[in-house]
Amino acid sequence: MAAEEILDAAILQLRAKSLETFGIIKDLSKQDAHEGHADKVANAALRLAQLEGGLITLQQYQSVLLEYAKTPIVEEEPPEEVPPEDHVITPEQSPTLRRSLEK
């Protein structure tokens, strides 16, 4: 699937979920108040805000993402492992080594 189709599908999915959530809020606003009713409305409003934020963001960056999708993927070669240098610890460098050699 092409990048444009994927982004369009994601935008349509966010739009559909936003409309569904808005419909839920409309239905909740018609109902008589009961315990937890305000929580349901508030949770649906938060979900709607999150969906709309995602929708707006994706629409804003769609052209940038499509341009980025056109750039070829360049795989980097892993860096060559450099063998560790032999490092000799002398008694002058290590008091522990010096004490163990004095025994």
Contacts in CASP RR format, 6 or more apart in sequence:
PFRMAT RR
TARGET T0000
AUTHOR 0000-0000-0000
METHOD contacts of the structure
MODEL  1
MAAEEILDAAILQLRAKSLETFGIIKDLSKQDAHEGHADKVANAALRLAQ
LEGGLITLQQYQSVLLEYAKTPIVEEEPPEEVPPEDHVITPEQSPTLRRS
LEK
3 65 0 8 1.000
3 66 0 8 1.000
3 69 0 8 1.000
3 70 0 8 1.000
4 66 0 8 1.000
7 58 0 8 1.000
7 62 0 8 1.000
7 65 0 8 1.000
7 66 0 8 1.000
10 58 0 8 1.000
11 55 0 8 1.000
11 58 0 8 1.000
11 59 0 8 1.000
11 62 0 8 1.000
14 51 0 8 1.000
14 54 0 8 1.000
14 55 0 8 1.000
14 58 0 8 1.000
15 55 0 8 1.000
17 51 0 8 1.000
18 48 0 8 1.000
18 51 0 8 1.000
18 52 0 8 1.000
18 55 0 8 1.000
21 44 0 8 1.000
21 47 0 8 1.000
21 48 0 8 1.000
21 51 0 8 1.000
22 48 0 8 1.000
24 44 0 8 1.000
25 41 0 8 1.000
25 44 0 8 1.000
25 45 0 8 1.000
25 48 0 8 1.000
28 37 0 8 1.000
28 40 0 8 1.000
28 41 0 8 1.000
28 44 0 8 1.000
29 41 0 8 1.000
31 37 0 8 1.000
89 97 0 8 1.000
90 97 0 8 1.000
91 97 0 8 1.000
91 98 0 8 1.000
91 101 0 8 1.000
92 98 0 8 1.000
END
